[in-house]
């Protein structure tokens, strides 16, 4: 198991313990089964940034605390140099690099997301979360499903959408895709 995923699970368990929250309540917040939530907490299951964001909003904690174990400190600006953002690999094919992890009270969560290709017959993982999302392809080509609509995005293409709609993506042409994702 990836050490970062295990640490996130430990922070989830710690939050639940401190606030005296049941696994059922946390699973309900995420919209997943108790079994799936317990696997997230134990580090045995893939973590969804959308689920972490739901937990952060519901219990008034920073997404950064759940993902990176650090409270944001900056309030006037936060600079992230190229390739230097706090990063978490939520599963073997996805890496999220936070571009604003040190900014306190931010209204959006910007990430550079890197996704490795998978076999074409691999089902696309769909998720949803409150708010809206903006994606812009920086390198490669990706397929993005939003509800029943499937879009192909090339380098430079962008899409803004209602994130409460089930959505999921995959890299195309057996090449890694990198895109800017901003979750509002």
N, C-alpha and C positions, 0 to 999 in steps of 0.2 A: 504494500500500500504506500502511496505517496505521503511523505511526512507532512506536507502542507495540508492535505485533505484530512489527515488524522488530527492535526492541530485545530482546524476549523471545527471538526466534530467535537473536540474537547471544549472549545469556546461555546458551542451550542449547548452542550451538556451543562457547562458552568452557568450560562445565562438561565437555563431552565431551573437549575438548582437554586440560584440566588432569588429568582422571582417565584419559586414554588409553582412551576408550570408543569402540567402532565405532558407526556409524550403525545397523548391524544390531542390536546389543545394545540401543540406545535404542528402536528400533522394536519389538523384542521386549518390552521393559518396558511399552510403551504398548499392545501388542497390535494394531499397525498395520503396514502395509507399509513397507519402507525408503523407497520413493518418497514416500509420504505424510509420513513423518517428515522427510525431506530438504526437502520443501515447507514444513513447519512451521518448520524451522530457517532457511530462507531468507526467511521471512515471506510466502510465496506461498499458504499454506494457513491455513484457520481453525484457531485453537488451542482445544483443549478444556481447561478447568480440571481435568477428571478426569485427562487425560494429564499435565498439569503436576504434579498431586498425586502421581501414580504415580512420576514421575521424582524428585520431592522426597523421597518416602519411601524409594525404592530406594537413593538415593545420599546420604541424610542431610543434605540441604540444606533450608533453609526455603522454603516455597512463596512467601513474600514476596520472597525473593531472585530467584527465577525470574520472578515476575510484575512486580515493581516495582524490582528492583535494589537493594533496601535490606534490611539485616539487622534484625530486630526487636530493640529495646533494653529495653523495659519488662518487669518481672517481677512486680510487685505488682498493677498495674492498667493498663489502657489505655483512654482515653476517646476516643470518636469522636462528634463533633458531627454533627447532622443534615446530610446532604449533603456531609460533609467527609471521607469515607473514601477511601482510595487506590482509584483506579478504573482499570479496563482494559476497553476495548471489544474483545472477542476476535474479533468480526466485526461487520458493519454492523448486525445486528439484536439483538445481545446486549451488555449492559454489566454488568460485575461491579464492585460497590463493596464493598471489603473493610471489615469493621467491627472487625477485630482485628489489622490488619497490623503494628502496633508491639509486640504482646505476644509475648514470647519463650517458646518451649516450650509453646505452647497445644495443647490436646487436640482442638480442633474449629476449623473454618474457617467463620465466618459471613459471608455476603454479602447485599447487596440486589442482586437481579438484575432488570434492566429489559429486557424483550423487546418489540420492535416486531412488529406483525402481518405475516404473509406471506400470499400467496394460498393459498386452501384446498387447492389441489392440490399444494402444495409438500410433499415428503416430510419427515416429522419426523426430525431427526437423533437417533439413539439412541447412548448411551454407557453405560459402566459403570465402576465403580471400587471399590476395597476399602472396607469400612466400611458406614456407614449414613448416611442423609440425612433431613433434616427440611425441608419446604417449607411456608410459610404465605403465602397470597395477601394482599397489602396493598391493591392497587388492580387493578381489572379482573377478567378471567375467563380461566382457562387450562385447556387440556386436557393431561393428563399420562398418558403410557403407561408402565406398569411391566410388563415382560414382555408378555404378551398382553392384559393388563387395561388399559382406557382409562377414566380418571376425569376428571370435570369439576369444577374447583375454583372457587368464587366467593370474593369478598372475605370474609376472615375464616376461610375453610376452611383446614385444614392436613392434612398427610399425613407419616407417618414410615415409611421403607421401607429394605429391604436394597438398598444401592447396587450390589451385585454383579450385580443383575438389570439387564438392558438397560432404560434409561429415557430418555425424551425428552419435551419439552413444546412447546406452541405457544400464542400469544396467540389469544384468540377474539374474535368480534364486530368485527373490524377495528379493535381498540383495543389500545394498549400495555398490558402487564401488568407489575406490579412485585410481587416476592415476596421474602420472607426465605428464604434457603437456608442451612442449617447442615450442613456435611459433617463427619462424625465418623470 
